[in-house]
């Protein structure tokens, strides 16, 4: 049953976008939310409508965030991905643990079986975990104790690691506690016990980077051009032209991932004087000029550009 706030979300979105499926995802859907948790919402739209709906979706984000007093993110999901069979990991997760707040008559989420776990899906899942680790850090030196937002991001990244491990074994759990119980491994229990501390952050980082290092989600030249064209189009529609950065023969999401890895490797405990890698060198030149040289400014560019380069609709 939807709460009053969730009903308000659905009503506002459908008043703006019409009779479309509205899906609540994340901790608000799984029951793991706190009073300050974000509302992660997906809206099923025909692909042809998505580019023209981006401005309206951002306006909904801002208006609903003000009204509900908690961050709200409304993202588009191509309606055809909600068909059967499920061949997309994001849709698999939505169908398994999302909650349908509103939908056209006769609409239902697809049935799920085994998760579709190819190299591209693993890459996307692990990069999401890495960005959760980096997003709220004040800089490349880990504060002790960790700020609450950083500890929360560490927990989310750990959950991604645990879920990926479970999916590879044929299982799944929506929250950390059941995931740890199902895996029943002392190593993961130890990491979880220290996830709110600098040592735990570093252990989760190493788990994520170790898995990324074993992946090679190759793309053809045509695939790279398609990714970069989509990036330039979405960034332009959001008022941030990125045509120069999109001219690289290497896909932009892979380039940003390389920067995120360098940023993560640069993070160290307070007082650790090891030299940090130069993450900015992995950025396309136009973004490098905008990012500057500080760790936090480069991180901010990666987080901002990721939504253009690897949007929800592409997962």
N, C-alpha and C positions, 0 to 999 in steps of 0.2 A: 504494500500500500504506500502511495506517495505521501510525503509530508507536505505541509502547507508551502514551504519554501520550494520544494521540488515541483509542486503543481504550478507555482508562480513562474518558475523557469520554463516549464513546458508551454504555459499559456503565452508568455512573452515571445518565445521563439516562434511559435506557430502563428501568432498575430503578425509577426514580421515576415515569415517565410512561407506561410501557407500550411496546408495539411501534409506535413512531412513527419517521418519517424524521428523521435527525440529520445536519445539513449543516454543514460547516466552511467559513467564508468568510474574506475578507480576506487579509492577507499570509501567514497560515499555510496557506492553500489555494493561493496563487499561487506560492509558493516564494520570496517576498521577505522572509520573516520573519527577525528576529534572535533571539538567545537570550531576550530579554526581551519579545518581541512578545506582544500580547494574543491570546487565543483567542476569535474571534467565531463563535458557534454559533447556528444557527437550528433550530428544532424545528417540524415540521409538525403542527398540531393542528386539529381541527374548531373552527369559530368559537365554538360554544356552550361549548367547554371552556376557551377562552382566559382569560376573566375569572377563573375559579376556579383557574387554574394559575399566576397571577402570583406569589403568595406562594411556591409551591414552586420556581418558576424563580429567584427571588431567593435562596432558600436554596441552590439548586444553584450559583449564582454564587459565593456566599461559600465553600461547602465545597470546590468545585473549585479556586478561587483559592488557598486555603490548601494544598491537597494538591499542586498542580502548581507552586506558586511563581511563577506568572504570572497576570495578570488574565484572568478568564474571564467572558464575558457570554453568557448563554443567553436568546435572545429567541424568542417565538412567531411563527410564520408561518401564516396560515390555509391549511389543507391544500388548499382548493379553488383557491387561486391557483397551485398547482403543476400544474394541469390545462393542457390545450392549447386554443386557442393562447395564447401568452404576451402579455398586455396590460398588464403591470406592469414598470417598469424594474428594481425590486429583484429580482423573480423572473427577469428576463432576465439580470441579472448573476450571480445564483446559479446559473442553469442553464449559463451560459457558463464561469464560472471557479470555482464552488464544488466541494467534494468531498463525496461522500456517504459518511459514516462508518458508517451503519447505516440499514436501512429494512425495512419489511415485505416479504415475498416478493412478487415481481412488480412492485415499485415502481421507477420510473425517472424521471429528470429530463426535463422537456419539451425538445423540440428548439427551437433558437432561429434566428431569421433577423434581420430589421432590428430595432433597439431601438425600443421604444415611447416616443417623445420628444415629449410634449405639454408645455404650459406648466407644468402641475402637476409633472411629472417633473423638469423643469429646475429649478423652484423648490426641490424637495426636495433635489436633488443639490447645488445651489449653497449652500443653507443648511447642509448637512452640511459642505461645505468651509469655510464661514465659522466654524462652531463648532469645527472642527479648529484653525483659526487662533487662536481666542480661549481655548480651554479651559484651557491651562496657563500663560497669561501671568500674571506676578505682579501686574500693574497696567497702567495705561494708558500708562506710559512703557516703551518697548522697551529691554531691557537689551542691552548690547554687551560680550561676545558673547552670542548667544542661548543660553539653557539647552537642553540636549539634547532635553528633552521638547517645547519650543516649536519647535525646528528640525524635529523629527519631525512635529509637527502641520502645519508649513508645507509639508513634503514631501507629506503626505497631501492637503492642500488643493490644491497644485499638480497632483497626479495627477488630482484631480477635474476641474480646469479642462482639462487635456490630454485626458482621456477624453471630456468633453463635446464639445470641439472635434472630436475624431476621430469620435464617433458622429454628429455633424451632417454629417460628410463621408462617412459610410458605412464607417468603419473602427473599430478598437478595439485597445487594448493594456492589459494588466493591470498593468504597472509603468512607472515613469517613463522608463527608458532606451529601451525599444522605442517608447514613445509619442512621445518626442522624435525618434527616428529616422524614424518614420512621418510625423510632421508636417513635419519638415525646415524649421523656421523659426528664423531667427537670434534673433528676439525671445524665443521660449520657451527656446532654449538659454541665452541670457543670464540669464533669470530663474532657471533651474535652477542655473546656476553660482553664484548668490548666495543660494540658498534658505535656507542656514544662517546668514545674516547679517541684521541689521535692514533693510538696503536691500531684500533679497530678500523678507522678510516683507511689507514695504509694497507691493512690486510685485505679489505674489500677492494681497494684499488688494484692490488696485485692479482686478485682473483679475476677481476674484469680484464685487465691488460693481458694476463696469461691466456685467457680464452680468445681475446681478439687476435693475439699473435699467431694463433693456430688457424685463423680463418683466412681464406683468400677468395672473397666474393668478386670474382672477375667479371668485367663488363666488356662487351664488344665495343668497337669504335662507334657503331650506330647507337648502342645503348648509352654510351657516354654522352654523345651529342644530344640524345633525347633528354637525359637528366639535366644537362646544362641548359638546354632550351627551356625546359620547365622551370628551372631556377630563375632564369632571366625574366620569364613571363610573370611568375608569381611575385617576384621582387618588384617588378615594374608596376604591376597592378596595385601593390601596396605602397606605391609612391617612393620606392627605393631602387632606382635603376642600377642594374648590376651587369650590364652587357659586356664590359671589359673583363670582369672576373669570370664570365661564362665562356670565354673563348678558349680556355685551356683544353687540350686533348684528353686530360684526365678528368673523370667525373668529379664535380664539385663536392658531393657528399663525402667521397673518399679523401679529398684534400682537407676538408674540415675535420674529418675523423683523425687524420694524421696530426693536425694541430692539437686536437683535444688530447691525444695520447701524449704529445710533448708537454702540454700543460700539466697533465697528471703526473708525469715523471719528474717535473720540476718541483712538485710539492714535497716539503720536508718538515721535520719537526722544528720548533723554535730553537734557535741556537745552532742548528746544523748549518755549517758554512759551505756545504758542497755547492759548486757552481751549477746554475740552472741551465738546461738546454734553451736554445733560442727558438721558441715556438713560432715566432712571427715569420721565420724564414719559410715555413711550410705553407703560408697563406698565398693566394694569388696576389700579384703585385698591387692591384687597385685596393684590395682589402687591407694589405699590409700597411699602406700609407695611412689608411683611416684608423687602424688599430693602435698605432704607436708602439712603444717598446715595453710598457709595463705588463706584468702577468695578468692583472685584472682587466685591463683594457682589451687585451687579446682575447681573454675568455669571454668578455661581453660581446665581442664581434662574432665569435663562434656560436654562442647561444642564439644571438639574433638571426644570423644567417642560416642556422640549421632549419628553422621553420620554413624558409624558402627553398633550401636545397634538398631537404628530406621531409616533406610535409606529411601530415597524417594521411592525406589522400593517396600517398604513394606507398604506404606500408603494405 
